[in-house]
């Protein structure tokens, strides 16, 4: 089952629609009109159940080695649930995620700001 179509994402106060552009067995992909933002949701099943929500973002910026030229760069951010096949309910996994989210969003995302700065 896929997410609602379209999805939207807001980055730096700009909301971008992401219509569904691909579906497969256990995954769906949503892409911005300019192709610079992708949102992917996927689930895979084996010895463990892995559920991933991922955003890939690209932009064009000046080349640090040749400033007169532009280059396309990109980054990704993902959220992964790695679960045993049995033993955790969706409610228990959600409670763990909620506690984790509370930790990393506390004090205006201070923990993430420190992580991006190289602290651990």
TIRO-606083 format. One line per field, with one value per residue: z, y, x of N, C-alpha, C in turn. Coordinates in steps of 0.1 Angstrom, whole numbers, plus 5000, padded with zeros to 4 digits. Each point is the difference from the previous one (the first is absolute). Layout:
N
n.z <- c(Z; ...)
n.y <- c(Y; ...)
n.x <- c(X; ...)
ca.z <- c(Z; ...)
ca.y <- c(Y; ...)
ca.x <- c(X; ...)
c.z <- c(Z; ...)
c.y <- c(Y; ...)
c.x <- c(X; ...)
***
This chain:
120
n.z <- c(5000; 4992; 5003; 5006; 4989; 5000; 5003; 5011; 4997; 5012; 4992; 5011; 5005; 4992; 4997; 4998; 4990; 5005; 4987; 5001; 4999; 5011; 4996; 5011; 5001; 5008; 4989; 5003; 4989; 5006; 4989; 5003; 4995; 5008; 5007; 5008; 5002; 5007; 5002; 5008; 4999; 5008; 4998; 5008; 4996; 5011; 5005; 4995; 5006; 4988; 5007; 4989; 5005; 4987; 5003; 4987; 5002; 4989; 4997; 4993; 5001; 5004; 4991; 5012; 4990; 4993; 5008; 4988; 5004; 4996; 5011; 4996; 5012; 5008; 5008; 5010; 5004; 5009; 5001; 5009; 4998; 5008; 4997; 5011; 4995; 5012; 5008; 4990; 5007; 4991; 5010; 5002; 4987; 4999; 5011; 4995; 4989; 5006; 5008; 4989; 4993; 5012; 5001; 4987; 5004; 5011; 5006; 4992; 5001; 5012; 5003; 4990; 5005; 5012; 4996; 4994; 5012; 5000; 5009; 5010)
n.y <- c(4988; 5010; 5010; 5010; 5002; 5012; 4999; 5006; 5008; 5005; 5007; 5005; 4996; 4991; 5000; 4988; 5000; 4987; 5001; 4989; 4996; 4992; 4988; 4992; 4988; 5006; 5008; 5012; 5007; 5012; 5007; 5011; 5011; 5006; 4989; 5011; 4996; 4990; 4995; 4990; 4992; 4991; 4988; 4993; 4988; 4995; 4998; 5013; 5009; 5006; 5011; 5006; 5012; 5004; 5010; 5002; 5009; 5007; 5007; 5011; 4998; 5010; 4996; 4994; 4991; 5002; 5010; 5001; 4988; 4995; 4994; 4988; 5002; 4990; 4998; 4991; 4998; 4991; 4994; 4992; 4991; 4994; 4992; 4993; 4988; 4996; 5005; 5009; 5006; 5004; 4999; 4988; 4997; 5004; 4993; 4991; 5001; 5001; 4991; 4994; 5002; 4997; 4990; 4997; 5003; 4996; 5011; 5001; 4987; 5003; 4988; 5003; 5012; 4994; 4990; 5009; 5004; 4987; 5004; 4992)
n.x <- c(5008; 4997; 5009; 4994; 4993; 5006; 5013; 5003; 5009; 5003; 5008; 5005; 4988; 5006; 4987; 5005; 4991; 4997; 4996; 4993; 5012; 4999; 4996; 5002; 5005; 4991; 4999; 5000; 5001; 5003; 4998; 5008; 4993; 5009; 4996; 5000; 4988; 5004; 4988; 5006; 4989; 5006; 4996; 5008; 4999; 5005; 5012; 5000; 4992; 5002; 4996; 5000; 5002; 5002; 5007; 5000; 5010; 4998; 5011; 5000; 5013; 5007; 5008; 5004; 5002; 4988; 5001; 5006; 5002; 4989; 4996; 4994; 4995; 5002; 4989; 5000; 4988; 5002; 4988; 5006; 4990; 5009; 4991; 4998; 4999; 5003; 4991; 4998; 4990; 4992; 4991; 5006; 5000; 4987; 4998; 5008; 4994; 4989; 5005; 5004; 4989; 4994; 5009; 4998; 4987; 5005; 4997; 4990; 4999; 5003; 4995; 4991; 4998; 5001; 4991; 4993; 5003; 4997; 4991; 5003)
ca.z <- c(5000; 4998; 5007; 4992; 4988; 5002; 5013; 5000; 5010; 5002; 5003; 5001; 4999; 4986; 4999; 4987; 4997; 4995; 4995; 4999; 4987; 4998; 5011; 4998; 5011; 5013; 5000; 4992; 4998; 4997; 4995; 4996; 4986; 4994; 5002; 5010; 5013; 5000; 5012; 4998; 5011; 4996; 5010; 4995; 5009; 5000; 5014; 5007; 4992; 4999; 4994; 4998; 4994; 4996; 4991; 4992; 4996; 4992; 4996; 4992; 5008; 4993; 5002; 5009; 4994; 4989; 5004; 4989; 4995; 5009; 5001; 5008; 5012; 5006; 5013; 5003; 5015; 5001; 5013; 4998; 5010; 4998; 5009; 4998; 4993; 5011; 5013; 5002; 4993; 4994; 5010; 5008; 4992; 5000; 5013; 5000; 4990; 5007; 5010; 4993; 4994; 5011; 5003; 4990; 4997; 5012; 5000; 4986; 4993; 5004; 4998; 4986; 4997; 5005; 4992; 4987; 5003; 5002; 5014; 5002)
ca.y <- c(5012; 5012; 5012; 5009; 5006; 5001; 5003; 5013; 5002; 5014; 5002; 5015; 5008; 4998; 4987; 4994; 4988; 4989; 4989; 4986; 4998; 4986; 4990; 4987; 4991; 5005; 5013; 5011; 5011; 5012; 5009; 5013; 5002; 5003; 4988; 5002; 4994; 4987; 4994; 4986; 4992; 4986; 4989; 4988; 4989; 4989; 4996; 5011; 5009; 5013; 5010; 5012; 5012; 5006; 5012; 5003; 5014; 5005; 5014; 5004; 5010; 5003; 4990; 5006; 5000; 5009; 5008; 5006; 4989; 4995; 4986; 4995; 4993; 4994; 4994; 4992; 4998; 4989; 4995; 4985; 4991; 4987; 4992; 4985; 4996; 4999; 5005; 5014; 5005; 5014; 5009; 5001; 5007; 5014; 5006; 5002; 5011; 5012; 5003; 5004; 5012; 5010; 5002; 5007; 5013; 5008; 5012; 5005; 4991; 5002; 4988; 4999; 5011; 4995; 4989; 5006; 5007; 4990; 4995; 4987)
ca.x <- c(4992; 5008; 4996; 4991; 5007; 5015; 5006; 5006; 5011; 5003; 5014; 5003; 4988; 4994; 4993; 5001; 4992; 5008; 4991; 5005; 5007; 5004; 4996; 5005; 4997; 5004; 5005; 4995; 5009; 4993; 5010; 4996; 4999; 5013; 5008; 5010; 4996; 4994; 4996; 4998; 4996; 5001; 5000; 5006; 4997; 5010; 5002; 4995; 4992; 5007; 4992; 5008; 4995; 5012; 5000; 5012; 4999; 5011; 5000; 5011; 5008; 5013; 5011; 5009; 5013; 5000; 4989; 4993; 4991; 4991; 5000; 4988; 5003; 4988; 5001; 4989; 4997; 4990; 4996; 4999; 4995; 5005; 4992; 5000; 4988; 4990; 5005; 4997; 4988; 5001; 4999; 5013; 5010; 4996; 5004; 5015; 5002; 4995; 5010; 5012; 4997; 5000; 5014; 5008; 4994; 5000; 5008; 5001; 5009; 5014; 5007; 5003; 5010; 5013; 5004; 5004; 5013; 5011; 5000; 4994)
c.z <- c(5000; 5008; 4990; 4989; 4997; 5014; 4999; 5010; 5001; 5005; 4999; 4996; 4985; 5000; 4985; 4999; 4994; 4995; 4999; 4986; 4998; 5012; 4996; 5011; 5013; 5000; 4991; 5000; 4996; 4996; 4997; 4985; 4994; 5002; 5010; 5014; 4997; 5014; 4997; 5013; 4996; 5012; 4993; 5011; 4998; 5014; 5009; 4991; 5000; 4993; 4999; 4994; 4997; 4991; 4994; 4995; 4992; 4997; 4992; 5007; 4993; 5004; 5009; 4993; 4988; 5002; 4988; 4994; 5011; 5000; 5008; 5011; 5007; 5014; 5002; 5015; 5000; 5015; 4997; 5013; 4997; 5011; 4999; 4993; 5010; 5013; 5003; 4993; 4993; 5011; 5009; 4991; 4999; 5013; 5001; 4990; 5007; 5010; 4994; 4994; 5010; 5003; 4990; 4996; 5012; 4998; 4985; 4992; 5004; 4998; 4986; 4996; 5004; 4992; 4986; 5002; 5003; 5014; 5000; 5014)
c.y <- c(5012; 5011; 5008; 5007; 5013; 5002; 5015; 5001; 5015; 5001; 5015; 5008; 4999; 4986; 4995; 4988; 4989; 4989; 4987; 4998; 4985; 4992; 4987; 4991; 5006; 5013; 5010; 5012; 5012; 5011; 5013; 5002; 5003; 4988; 5002; 4994; 4987; 4995; 4986; 4993; 4986; 4991; 4988; 4989; 4989; 4995; 5011; 5008; 5013; 5010; 5013; 5011; 5009; 5013; 5002; 5014; 5003; 5014; 5003; 5012; 5002; 4989; 5006; 5001; 5009; 5009; 5006; 4989; 4995; 4984; 4996; 4992; 4995; 4995; 4991; 5000; 4989; 4996; 4985; 4994; 4986; 4991; 4985; 4997; 5000; 5006; 5014; 5003; 5013; 5010; 5002; 5006; 5015; 5007; 5002; 5011; 5013; 5005; 5005; 5014; 5012; 5004; 5009; 5013; 5009; 5012; 5004; 4991; 5001; 4987; 4998; 5010; 4996; 4989; 5005; 5008; 4990; 4995; 4986; 4997)
c.x <- c(5009; 4994; 4990; 5009; 4993; 5003; 5005; 5012; 5003; 5014; 5003; 4988; 4994; 4994; 5000; 4991; 5009; 4990; 5007; 5006; 5004; 4994; 5006; 4996; 5005; 5007; 4993; 5009; 4992; 5011; 4995; 5001; 5014; 5010; 5010; 4997; 4992; 4996; 4997; 4996; 5002; 5000; 5007; 4999; 5011; 5001; 4995; 4991; 5006; 4991; 5008; 4991; 5012; 4997; 5014; 4998; 5012; 4999; 5012; 5007; 5013; 5010; 5010; 5015; 5001; 4987; 4991; 4990; 4990; 5000; 4988; 5006; 4987; 5003; 4988; 4998; 4990; 4997; 4998; 4995; 5005; 4994; 5002; 4986; 4988; 5006; 4997; 4987; 5003; 5000; 5013; 5011; 4998; 5004; 5015; 5004; 4996; 5010; 5013; 4998; 5000; 5014; 5007; 4994; 5000; 5009; 5003; 5010; 5014; 5008; 5005; 5010; 5014; 5005; 5006; 5013; 5011; 5000; 4994; 4999)
***
